Amino acid sequence: MEIIQDKEHFRRFIAVNPSAVVCFHSPFSAYSRRMVQCLADMEKDFAPIAFGSFDVDAGDAGELVRGFAIVALPSVLWFRGGELFFFLCGERSAKSLEKILRSFP
């Protein structure tokens, strides 16, 4: 899982990867830590989807958080061709995430 450092890194990440899943999270949230770990564990099973994590407390994520109307953490955004394709807000189980990722070709 790629650790996204700032909004420019985020923009490059979703631009160069045809399919990219980014988890906006806070390391101070147990829900966020579990979600990031869950996605990291799933990454190998979902190639060629690129997985990234963005720590909203460390990066300059404020503009992105507002722009995507993220109201809770963790939030998972799935991009295809650089455009937002799917949005999840809040913690999900590994089984639920896997079902969602497999439901779209």
Secondary structure, DSSP 4 states (H G I P E B T S, - for coil): -EEE-SHHHHHHHHHH-SEEEEEEE-TT-HHHHHHHHHHHHHGGGGTT-EEEEEETTTSS-HHHHHHTT--SSSEEEEEETTEEEEEEES---HHHHHHHHHH--
